[in-house]
Each structure stands twice: as C-alpha cells, then as structure tokens.
Amino acid sequence: MAQEILLNLHCHSMFSDGELTPESLAELLAAKNVRYASLTDHDTIEGQHRFQTALKKLGVEFIPGVELTTFLNGQEVHLLGYGFNVDDPDLNSTMLSLRQSKALDNVSIAGSMRKRSANHIDSDKIHHRTTVQSGTIETRDAIRLLHQAGGCVLLAHPLTINKDPEKLIPIIKKLKALGLDGIEAVYTEYSQSDQKMLRDCADAEDLLVSAGTDFHAKLHDLSVELERERWVKLRSKIFSGQGFLRSTKSNFIDQSGHQAAPHKTTERHHHFQKRSFILRIFLPTFLAIALFLTAIWVFVIPSFENTLLDRKRELIRELTNSAISILTSYHKEELAGSLYREEAQALAIDRVQSLRYGAEDKDYFWIQDLKPTMIMHPYRPELNGEDLLDFKDARGVRIFVEFSNLVQREGEGYIDYVWQWKDDPDRLEPKESFVKLFEPWDWIIGTGIYIDDVNQEIAKIEKDITTTSVVVSVIIILLLLYVLQQSLQIEKGRQDVLDELKESTERYHTVIETMTEGTLLVIDNRCRYANSTFINMIGYSETQLPFLDLEDILPRSPENQEIWENVAQTDATKVSLGKAVDGFLQNKEGQLIDCILMLNPIQYANQEGFILLARDIAHQSNFVASDGLSKAVKIIDVGVFRARAVRRGVFLEINPAGYGLLPEECKTDGAQPSLADLFPDTFEFDHFINDLKRKGQINEYILKLNASNDRSLTIALSATLELDEAGQPYLITGMLKDVTQTQKLLADREAQINKLQASLLFFHEPLSKLERALVTGETNTTIQQVSKRMSDKNMSAALITADNGDALGIITDHDLRDRVIAQKTDSNKPAFSVMTSPIVRINENAMIYEAIIKMEEKGVRHLAVENDSGQIVNLVDSKMLAQFPRYGAYILTQEIAKTTTLDDLVTTNQRKNKAVKVLIESSHNVRHATSMLSSIYDASTERLINFALEEFGPPPTPFAFIGMGSQGRQEPTLVTDQDNGIIYMASAEHQPYFLALGERISQGLDAIGASYCDGKVMASNPAWCKPLEAWKRDFNLRINNPEAQQMVDLSIFFDFRLIHGDMQLVQDLRKHLSLSLQDRHDFFHLFAKQAQKFKAPTRGISSGLLGIGSVDSGEREINLKDLIMPIVNFARLYALKNNIQQTNTLERMSILAERGIISTNTCDEMSTTYEYVLLMRLKNQISQIDENQQPDNTVQLGKLADLHQTRLHEALALISVLQKRISFDFLGGIQ
C-alpha cells in the first residue's frame, strides 16, 4: 500500500496572481505525476471549469478550490476552501465584491490585467444574495460561507499568522471554535520541523491536514506528498459535502474535453448523411479556391502593377544616369583641353541622339537647357534650337518649363505629361519621364516611359495568372472529385464499423449494468469505472470513485490475501484467470461485505490493469422466505439458519423467527446479516468459531442483544459445523432461541442457591456467638411489667426466675396472645401464672443447626441457652436462628469492633482462617469468602485507626484512610499485604501527625497478618500520605511523565476506596482522576502496555501440560496470583477507560457487560476463571495453614489433578484472548 499520496491542493493561475493559464498548469501537474489537484486562486473561481477540463484530459482528479482573504480581529488570514459548489450564488457574489473592491495598485500591471479579466462575471447568471460592502470579509463569515456552499475550510500557510507556536496554537484553537476543519500543515516552503509541529497541532486539535506548494510560477514546486491516512480523512470530509458532488457532477468532462452526455441506447444508422458529408468536404475546398482567386485579384495583381511601375521608373532613372555619364566624359575632355566646349557639346549631342532602348528600340533621350531651349530631340527635330517657354502639351501644361523648374528645385525627378507616341506625331499618350540637370553645361537630359506600355505588360501578366489559376482550379476540382469518391466509400465503411461498434458497446454496457456481479475497472491501482451493481455495493458515488485506491474498497487482510497476490502479480500468465475466491469488500461506512471475487488482467490505453468481479453472497441468500427450509421450520418460534463457515458467518438461509431476533442494524437495505452481528466484538466471535471448529458442535451459547425497544434480549445459540469433501469448514447450521425469561429465572435460582449455600457455614456456628439480650422477671413480677420489658428489648420471650435465680419458665409472645389477650386475663396478675414450664434447654456450645433440630423435636419456638455451669445466659427463638445467616459475617466484625487492645484484635483475626475454611468447604462460593475477608480486614483497619486516634488525639483536619490493591478491590485472601494511604485537607504542615498515625496503623495491620508492602505503598510513606491537592498534583505528574514503577503504583492506586474518614475527600480525588483521564489516549496506550507486562506464568503450566522439561512435575510451581492478575488488569483498564467507579473486579466486569463493552459470555467466562483461580488460591492457603506451613500463592503442579491442569490451560487461553483484545483496542494490534 502506498504510504504517500502525490498531490497539490494549493495552486494559482493567471486568474489571480499566478503566471500560467489553467491549461498550462494542468499539464505541468500531470507531468509531475500529481494524482489530485486543486486550483485555489485568490477570491475567484473563474478558472475552475477550464482547470477541470484540462485535468480530465490528463487523468488528474480535480477538487474545487479557492483561497479566500479574510480578517480575524484585523489580522489577515487566508482560508482554503475545498469541495464546495462552484455555482453557489452567495459564494460567487461575495468573491466578486471582494475582487472589485481591491486596489489595483497593490499588484503588478500584468496582475491587474489578469484580475480585470477575472472580474468579468455575467451578472445575469449570478443572484447576488451576499455581498461584502466594505471590500473585506471576516474569517467567521468566510468559514460559514464556504460551509454553506458545501465545502470544507482549512487554514492556508499557518505560519504567516505567527511563527511562534505558543502564539499560533491559541489562534488555531479559536479558528476551530469558529468552524475551521483543518490546516495546511504540509507546505513546501516550511522546514520539516515546522511541518511536524503543525501536524502535531492538527492531531492534538483533531483537525484535518492538507498539503500544497502555493504554486505561482514555474520556479515553484509542483507536487508534495501527503500521508495516505491523512489524505483519506481529508477526502472523506470533502466527500461529505454536497457541494463537491454538485460541482463535479454538473461539470463532468469526458476524456475528449467535451461535456459528457448521458448514455442513451440509440438505433443503428443504416446510412450516413451523404449530403452533409459532401458539404463538409466540398464547401471548405470551394471556399479555399475562391479565397485563392480573390487574393490574386485583390492583392497579388495590384501588387504586381505597383512593382512593375516601380521597376520601369527605376529603369528610366538608371538610363538617364547613363546618359549623364556620357555628357560627363565629354565635359572631362573639355576640361582637359582636348576639345573646345562647342566641340564637346556637339559630340555629346550626336552620341545621345543616337541612343535607343526598349522592345522596339524606339525609346530615346532629349536635351534642353534651363531657359528652356530644345538642344536635341530625335523625333522632333523642328524643335531643336527653339525657345520652348510657351510650348504646351495636349493638356495645356508647359512641360519644358516644368522640367526646368523641377531640376532647379530638386536636381532631378519624375513628372507626368502627354506626348506623342514615340516616332508617331499623330498619336498622343500619357507619359512619365525622368529628368536630371547636368550642371556644368546647364543642360537638362531626360527620358520617359509610356503608361500604355506598362498597362499592356500588366494585362499580359493578368492573363497568364488567370489562365494558370483556372487550370490549377480545374485540376484541384478533379482531384477533389476523385478524393471525394474515395472518401465516400471509406466514410461509408467507417460508419458501418462505428454503427457495429456502437451496437456492440451498447450491448456490452447493457450486459455490464444488468449483471448481478459488481464490475470494477482498475488502472494503476486507481478505480476508473464501476457498474451500478458495484457502486451500490460499496456505497460511493460515481463522482467519488476516481478518488479511490483499490485498498479503499478491497482491504489488505488475510481473507483477501489470495486476490491481492493476483493483483501484485506482474506476469499476467501467472494470474489465476477466472478463479473465484472468497474475500470481502469494504463499503463507504466501513462495513465488510462478504463476496466471491474474480480477477481478470487487461490492457487499457497502453496501461496495465484488471477487471475485478465481485458477487455479493447476500444475493444468493434467501432471507426469511427460503425454499430451502420446510414450512414447518418457517412457522416455529425458534430461529433456524444456515450460514457460511468463513469470516463473519454470513447467513445463507434463516427463518422468520430467527430473522426477528437479529439486531435492527442488520436488517437495513444492503446489509449482510451474519452470525458475527450477534456477538459484541470480533474477539468473542472468533472465540466461538474456534470452539466450534474444535468441538464440531456448541449448544446453548448465551448471547445478550439490545432489542429495538431498549430492552435486553438473551439468545441461546446452538450450532453445528459441516465440512466439505476436503474436510474444510463449509457451513454452519443451527438454531437461535429467545431465552430471556429462562435466563432470568436461572439467575434468580442461582442467587437463591448461593444464599442457601452461604447459610450452611453459619449453621455450624455455636450458639455462644449469638448476640445476648436476656429479659428476666421474678415470681412477683406482673404480666404487664414483663410485657413492657419484652417490648423495650424487642424480644419475643422472657425468663421467669425464682428468688434464688433458678429458672422456673418462660413467657413468650405466643403465651401472651393465648393466655392473656384471648382469655382476657388481668395483666396485673403475676407473670408466673401464664408462663410455660418446664424450659427446653440447650448448651451454648451446641451448633445453631442442633438448636433448630431440637426445636423441631420438642415442638417449641424458644430455647434457653445455658453455659457449662447450667446457668441460662440467653434465649433464642426460631426467627432469630432463621435470620442468623444474614448476620454471620457481622458477628465476627462486631467482635472486632468490641476489642479494646491490639492483642484482642490479633486473637479475633486468627478465627478468620477457620471461618473461610468452613465457608469454602460448605459452599465453594469464593465471592462470599472474599467478601467476608474484606469485611474482617475493613473492620480491623477501622479498629486500628480508632486505637491510633485514641493514642495521638483527634486529627487536626478531616482525613480519609483509603485501601488500595486487593483491599481496595475487596478481594483479599489469607495472604495479603498492605496497600493503603491517607488523604487529608489543608497543607502539608499536618503531615507529621498523619505519618505517625499511618505508621501505627501499618504496624497494627502487620500484626494481624497484613504484611508490609514491598513497594512501600503504605500510609506510613510520605508519598502515600499527603494533602488532597498534592494527591491531585502527583497524579497528574505520574500520567504525564510515566515511568515503569509509577505505572505499577498507579495500577495499585486506581483501586482505592474509603475505609475510614471523610468520603468527600475520596469523591473529590476520584472526580479529579476521571476528568484528568478523559481523552488521554496516550496514557491509556502506556497503561495498556503495562497491563500487557503481567504475562501469565506459562513456563510451569505449559511444561506440565505438555510433558516438556527434565524437571519432575512435582517440583514445578506456579504463582496463582500472577495467573489472576491479567484478568484484574483487563477489568481495571476498561473500567478506567469507560469511567466506571466500582473497584471490585467482578463488579467491573458485570458493568462492562451491561454496557455492551464486553459480551455476557466473555463476562461469564472471565468471572468463572477468576473465581476458579481465586478459589484455588484460598484452598491452597488453607491447606498450607492446616499443614503448619507459611501460606503463599504458589502451588505445585504435581499436586494438581488433570482436571485442574486443564482448567488452568483454559485460563491461559482466556488470558491470551483478553490481552489480544487489549492490544487491538489500545496498542494498534501490537502485542
């Protein structure tokens, strides 16, 4: 299982202060293999839909997110919201108000532009119900707003609030009180120590943890790891919000990025739309050709025209420059003296006059001067030498004057005019000439181009382009027609294939959706698709499915080991294809669903994966009305069932009576009722199954259930194990019977038997132990006087004596009714006149049962008890003897209370050994024995305290003497040590008095047989004799800084109870303990470890039972106290955890069973085992005392019968189960 999840739940895009678009951000996250991402732009969710679309294409799961800027008491606090409804109107309008109110000068120009773009929201689509007029929002309001939108709220980058943990943690607590769900503890900008501090804070405050990088630009981290356990908790919180479901459902995007339409079954198209297809092919082509031709005529040809004209103009310019160079050469000869100017000019004129160019070689040059006078014109010789000042062209422009003005102004240039066509004087055409001044001679030389020449050349180019375009277009159209024909055939074939594929897909989808088996597609250990059957089984929605890993719904457990081995198998050829195995799925509520599982590997989009098929075996079961059960079985009032013999024992068949006995939570839709549901915990159920496998059959296994009307229901479960052909457990068949009333009657009967058995002890007590209250009267005493004396003493008889003291007879209540009241005898007569005589006597050493027998033999209700001298010392009646057993323990404690010296107290305590022996031999009821011993020890301690108070004087302040350990639990044996302490009011200044008091009491307890404690847990030790506040303070220190010895001392201390003194002190201390232990999981973890250290002494037992070892079994010993301590520790641990105030182990177990923390069977088994081992301790101690040995808690195995060794072995098995329960409940399954 992956321990870390790669994600990023804190990113920003260009819609707030990030640099990237949502699409670019999504691509970077996917490249980093991020599995889950959230876009948390500041106060805007404008990029959510684009981000979701991009993530969906890339296979990254999307979580709606936002980062709100809030204020807490004026301090800026940033909150991260996840899983909310992105279309929530209140949330949108609030964020719009926040963004619009922000000052643009606080951000960069680019950021401002992005925010302006993000601020544009269609107000018609948002109903503004909540706005923030001030431009800010309080943290309390923001948390409430996000919760109302269906999201959860976490604190972003907490250390920005305050880096000091002592100041930060109170702020986090305050935010939690306002509704905060968690904190961003995993933040890449923080050090590992800071992140650990924040994690610890989140754990301490029970807050969620998120992880993010606060990504803004490419330089930032893109991914971060979060522990899977924390991710699952955060995911569950996000899942619980309806906003997440609405957001993701309403904006579900398919793999192509388009809105996914609901699946519909459509009829197959037997033809496709040919016209539509042709238009899709032809229309774009024709448009392209039209655009091509348009571009040629609108852009290309005009460009050609301009280019050609420019080239012509450049040509005449260069030609004119060439002619200028001729003039320059002759001018140089003039300057050189080779020629006169006139000669040079004449030669130059001849040379230029002969120059021709152009296609027809008719283009020429002319020369004039600045006046202007024509120097030379090859085609108009009549102008040579003429003054051209008034010469005009056809438009009336004096062109030669314009030539002169242009060159005088600019030196050279172009000019338009009208002139004859070359050598044809009758044809006039527009012309553009280039003229240039030759300064040495003040000549102007020029040449020109005819516009008609240019137009003809352009017309020729246009014709060529048009012809080419038409030819190309025709060729393209022909090719297009060919392509179209081929495409029509291909498209028709493709459409046929698509139709067939669509039909096949629809048929497959229909088959998958209608399958009774659940189908799950898993790629890269992530759940990609599940049919409705599987979705209903696991309880998650289709939207939540992509967020699940396989282990979320297929737990890694021994039961699923085989299926997980196939999942982990990389070689597909080694996977058990089509093999069905037993296993279970886990639904959203954490319930386990027994299934038959099958795995098939596949390849999907070049990725390895598999399809998991799951069949809920409940679908195969026939509950209540099963044809497999006869009609007779259906109508009887006893539940009859058949169940699987694996895991939870899911019912395959059960009749109406049995179904009615099942807990109500097992009867909900989708539930799998099972045998395990009848048991209070898995340990009890496992114990039952193991016994069933060992014995093959179990009868009348008692279970207690809570019925729907809040009454307790007791069920007797009988079961038989059926094996398959391979000898493996296959089915469990059995019966369920309501025995609530029967068990109540049995419990009452057992209680009565226990009372009768306890009474047997006291019938063996001598009459001398009875309280003496003798009423006497002399012969002259009147009837009225005797009656008054009897009433005053509350006695039913009086002794009438002679003057010398001899007994004459007795007067009883019966005598007064029959002889005085009935016969209306004068009450002033002498009493002896109505007395009964002679008196039936019995010696005071006679046993109580002998007195009862004698009363029966003589037919009397009263006996006169005489001592060895024959003197009557007491009168007893049948009523007194019948009630005596209730006061048997009271007699011994009363004698203890009457002792006046320590020696008397020691002597009286010596009788307890014999009393315990008689009780054990007569009833074997260890509860009565320990109760009696506890009363004796309590009474003796009380008397010792009184002795000490008489010696030291009254206490200076109220105090309480407490018993701890076995005395506190009221579970002493004949071998016990002292565990006690003193709590007193006020300060420690009174400690010397109470230490002296404790010392004297400890000495007395040691004298009567309670030896000193080896750990010095005694009131004579200052550590256990101190003021109430010191007790509280030291207790807090012990649980906050536990050490080994302190944990041992706490085990003794937790059993404290009041022996003498102020009960309020004890109650205050116990209340403090209860409050201090609330939610202290760390302490209970350590205390459970301490409880686990009391290991059962298996060395001697296992060797003795298994015959292992070289030492003779008679030499092996076992300490029975060590054997019983794991049960005591279990009861103490769970009593503390559940705030049970009782200290007695049996009472603790009983209350744990009543509250449903342990089952009734577990309670009964623990009680039976506890009483059995305790009884063995007492019997062993009695035996040692009878043999004049020092009693202890050890017993030699060789002296134990096989039955006792078997019982001890069963006790070890129970202790193992109890310690396993502790390890799972408190230690995470670690022993």
Residue, then its C-alpha position, 0 to 999 in steps of 0.5 A: m500500500a502506498q504510504e504517500i499520496l502525490l498531490n497539490l491542493h494549493c495552486h494559482s493561475m493567471f486568474s489571480d496572481g499566478e503566471l500560467t493559464p489553467e491549461s498550462l498548469a494542468e499539464l505541468l501537474a500531470a507531468k509531475n505525476v500529481r494524482y489530485a489537484s486543486l486550483t485555489d486562486h485568490d477570491t475567484i473561481e473563474g478558472q475552475h471549469r477550464f482547470q477541470t477540463a484540462l485535468k480530465k484530459l490528463g487523468v488528474e482528479f480535480i477538487p474545487g478550490v479557492e483561497l479566500t482573504t479574510f480578517l480575524n480581529g484585523q489580522e489577515v488570514h487566508l482560508l482554503g476552501y475545498g469541495f464546495n459548489v462552484d455555482d453557489p450564488d452567495l459564494n460567487s457574489t461575495m468573491l466578486s465584491l471582494r475582487q472589485s473592491k481591491a486596489l489595483d495598485n497593490v499588484s503588478i500591471a500584468g496582475s491587474m490585467r489578469k484580475r480585470s479579466a477575472n472580474h468579468i462575471d455575467s451578472d445575469k447568471i449570478h443572484h447576488r444574495t451576499t455581498v461584502q460592502s466594505g471590500t473585506i470579509e471576516t474569517r467567521d463569515a468566510i468559514r460559514l460561507l464556504h460551509q454553506a456552499g458545501g465545502c470544507v475550510l482549512l487554514a492556508h500557510p499557518l505560519t504567516i499568522n505567527k511563527d511562534p507556536e505558543k502564539l499560533i496554537p491559541i489562534i488555531k484553537k479559536l479558528k476551530a471554535l469558529g468552524l475551521d476543519g483543518i490546516e495546511a500543515v504540509y507546505t513546501e516552503y516550511s522546514q520539516s520541523d515546522q511541518k511536524m509541529l503543525r501536524d502535531c497541532a492538527d492531531a492534538e486539535d483533531l483537525l484535518v491536514s492538507a498539503g500544497t506548494d502555493f504554486h505561482a510560477k514555474l520556479h515553484d514546486l509542483s507536487v508534495e506528498l501527503e500521508r495516505e491516512r491523512w489524505v483519506k480523512l481529508r477526502s472523506k470530509i470533502f466527500s461529505g459535502q454536497g457541494f463537491l458532488r454538485s460541482t463535479k457532477s454538473n461539470f463532468i468532462d469526458q476524456s475528449g474535453h467535451q461535456a459528457a452526455p448521458h448514455k442513451t441506447t440509440e438505433r443503428h444508422h443504416h446510412f450516413q448523411k451523404r449530403s452533409f458529408i459532401l458539404r463538409i468536404f466540398l464547401p471548405t475546398f470551394l471556399a479555399i479556391a475562391l479565397f485563392l482567386t480573390a487574393i490574386w485579384v485583390f492583392v497579388i495583381p495590384s501588387f504586381e502593377n505597383t512593382l512593375l511601375d516601380r521597376k520601369r521608373e527605376l529603369i528610366r532613372e538608371l538610363t538617364n544616369s547613363a546618359i549623364s555619364i556620357l555628357t560627363s566624359y565629354h565635359k572631362e575632355e573639355l576640361a582637359g583641353s582636348l576639345y573646345r566646349e562647342e566641340a564637346q557639346a556637339l559630340a555629346i549631342d550626336r552620341v545621345q541622339s543616337l541612343r535607343y532602348g526598349a522592345e522596339d528600340k524606339d525609346y530615346f533621350w532629349i536635351q534642353d537647357l534651363k531657359p528652356t531651349m530644345i538642344m536635341h530631340p530625335y523625333r522632333p527635330e523642328l524643335n531643336g534650337e527653339d525657345l520652348l517657354d510657351f510650348k504646351d502639351a495636349r493638356g495645356v501644361r508647359i512641360f519644358v518649363e516644368f522640367s526646368n523648374l523641377v531640376q532647379r528645385e530638386g536636381e532631378g525627378y519624375i513628372d507626368y505629361v502627354w506626348q506623342w507616341k514615340d516616332d508617331p506625331d499623330r498619336l498622343e499618350p500619357k507619359e512619365s519621364f525622368v529628368k536630371l540637370f547636368e550642371p556644368w553645361d546647364w543642360i537638362i537630359g531626360t527620358g520617359i516611359y509610356i503608361d500604355d506600355v506598362n498597362q499592356e505588360i500588366a494585362k499580359i501578366e493578368k492573363d497568364i495568372t488567370t489562365t494558370s489559376v483556372v487550370v490549377s482550379v480545374i485540376i484541384i476540382l478533379l482531384l477533389l472529385y476523385v478524393l471525394q469518391q474515395s472518401l465516400q466509400i471509406e466514410k461509408g465503411r467507417q460508419d458501418v464499423l462505428d454503427e457495429l461498434k456502437e451496437s456492440t458497446e451498447r450491448y456490452h454496457t447493457v450486459i455490464e449494468t444488468m449483471t448481478e456481479g459488481t464490475l470494477l475497472v482498475i488502472d494503476n491501482r486507481c478505480r476508473y469505472a464501476n457498474s451500478t451493481f458495484i457502486n451500490m455495493i460499496g456505497y460511493s458515488e460515481t463522482q467519488l470513485p476516481f478518488l479511490d485506491l483499490e485498498d479503499i474498497l478491497p482491504r489488505s487482510p488475510e481473507n483477501q490475501e489470495i486476490w491481492e497476490n493476483v493483483a501484485q502479480t506482474d506476469a499476467t500468465k501467472v494470474s489465476l484467470g477466472k478463479a473465484v475466491d472468497g474475500f470481502l469488500q469494504n463499503k463507504e461506512g466501513q462495513l465488510i461485505d462478504c463476496i466471491l471475487m474474480l480477477n481478470p488482467i487487461q490492457y487499457a490505453n497502453q496501461e496495465g490493469f484488471i477487471l475485478l468481479a465481485r458477487d455479493i453472497a447476500h444475493q444468493s441468500n434467501f432471507v426469511a422466505s427460503d425454499g430451502l427450509s420446510k414450512a414447518v421450520k418457517i412457522i416455529d418460534v425458534g430461529v433456524f439458519r444456515a450460514r457460511a463457515v468463513r469470516r463473519g458467518v454470513f447467513l445463507e438461509i434463516n427463518p422468520a423467527g430467527y430473522g426477528l431476533l437479529p439486531e435492527e442494524c442488520k436488517t437495513d437495505g444492503a446489509q449482510p446479516s451474519l452470525a458475527d452481528l450477534f456477538p459484541d466484538t470480533f474477539e468473542f466471535d472468533h472465540f466461538i468459531n474456534d470452539l466450534k471448529r474444535k468441538g464440531q458442535i456448541n449448544e446453548y451459547i448465551l448471547k445478550l442483544n439490545a432489542s429495538n425497544d431498549r430492552s435486553l434480549t438473551i439468545a441461546l445459540s446452538a450450532t453445528l459445523e459441516l465440512d466439505e469433501a476436503g474436510q474444510p469448514y463449509l457451513i454452519t447450521g443451527m438454531l437461535k432461541d429467545v431465552t430471556q425469561t429462562q435466563k432470568l429465572l436461572a439467575d434468580r435460582e442461582a442467587q437463591i442457591n448461593k444464599l442457601q449455600a452461604s447459610l450452611l457455614f453459619f449453621h455450624e456456628p455455636l450458639s455462644k456467638l449469638e448476640r445476648a439480650l436476656v429479659t428476666g422477671e421474678t415470681n412477683t413480677t406482673i404480666q404487664q411489667v414483663s410485657k413492657r420489658m419484652s417490648d423495650k428489648n424487642m424480644s419475643a420471650a422472657l425468663i421467669t426466675a425464682d428468688n434464688g435465680d433458678a429458672l422456673g419458665i418462660i413467657t413468650d409472645h405466643d403465651l401472651r396472645d393465648r393466655v392473656i389477650a384471648q382469655k382476657t386475663d388481668s395483666n396485673k396478675p403475676a407473670f408466673s401464672v401464664m408462663t410455660s414450664p418446664i424450659v427446653r434447654i440447650n448448651e451454648n456450645a451446641m451448633i445453631y443447626e442442633a438448636i433448630i433440630k431440637m426445636e423441631e423435636k420438642g415442638v417449641r419456638h424458644l430455647a434457653v441457652e445455658n453455659d457449662s455451669g447450667q446457668i441460662v445466659n440467653l434465649v433464642d427463638s426460631k426467627m432469630l436462628a432463621q435470620f442468623p445467616r444474614y448476620g454471620a459475617y457481622i458477628l465476627t466484625q462486631e467482635i472486632a469492633k468490641t476489642t479494646t487492645l491490639d492483642d484482642l484484635v490479633t486473637t479475633n483475626q486468627r478465627k478468620n482462617k477457620a471461618v473461610k475454611v468452613l465457608i469454602e468447604s460448605s459452599h465453594n462460593v469464593r465471592h462470599a469468602t472474599s467478601m467476608l475477608s474484606s469485611i474482617y480486614d475493613a473492620s480491623t483497619e477501622r479498629l486500628i485507626n480508632f486505637a491510633l486516634e485514641e493514642f495521638g488525639p483527634p486529627p487536626t483536619p478531616f482525613a480519609f484512610i483509603g485501601m488500595g490493591s486487593q483491599g481496595r478491590q475487596e478481594p483479599t485472601l489469607v495472604t495479603d499485604q498492605d496497600n493503603g494511604i491517607i488523604y487529608m485537607a489543608s497543607a502539608e504542615h499536618q503531615p507529621y501527625f498523619l505519618a505517625l498515625g499511618e505508621r501505627i496503623s501499618q504496624g497494627l495491620d502487620a500484626i494481624g497478618a497484613s504484611y508490609c508492602d514491598g513497594k512501600v505503598m503504605a500510609s506510613n510513606p510520605a508519598w502515600c500520605k499527603p494533602l488532597e491537592a498534592w494527591k491531585r498534583d502527583f497524579n497528574l505528574r505520574i500520567n504525564n511523565p510515566e515511568a515503569q514503577q509509577m505505572v505499577d503504583l498507579s495500577i495499585f492506586f486506581d483501586f482505592r476506596l474509603i475505609h475510614g474518614d471523610m468520603q468527600l475527600v475520596q469523591d473529590l480525588r476520584k472526580h479529579l482522576s476521571l476528568s484528568l483521564q478523559d481523552r488521554h489516549d496516550f496514557f491509556h496506550l502506556f497503561a495498556k502496555q503495562a497491563q500487557k507486562f503481567k504475562a501469565p506464568t506459562r513456563g510451569i503450566s505449559s511444561g506440565l501440560l505438555g510433558i516438556g522439561s527434565v524437571d519432575s512435575g512435582e517440583r514445578e510451581i506456579n504463582l496463582k496470583d500472577l495467573i489472576m492478575p491479567i484478568v484484574n488488569f483487563a477489568r481495571l483498564y476498561a473500567l478506567k477507560n469507560n469511567i466506571q467507579q466500582t473497584n471490585t473486579l467482578e463488579r467491573m466486569s458485570i458493568l462492562a457487560e451491561r454496557g455492551i463493552i464486553s459480551t455476557n459470555t466473555c463476562d461469564e467466562m472471565s468471572t468463572t476463571y477468576e473465581y476458579v483461580l481465586l478459589m484455588r488460591l484460598k484452598n491452597q492457603i488453607s491447606q498450607i495453614d492446616e499443614n503448619q506451613q507459611p501460606d503463599n500463592t504458589v502451588q505445585l503442579g504435581k499436586l494438581a489433578d488433570l482436571h485442574q491442569t486443564r482448567l488452568h490451560e483454559a485460563l491461559a487461553l482466556i488470558s491470551v484472548l483478553q490481552k489480544r483484545i487489549s492490544f487491538d483496542f489500545l496498542g494498534g494490534i501490537q502485542 
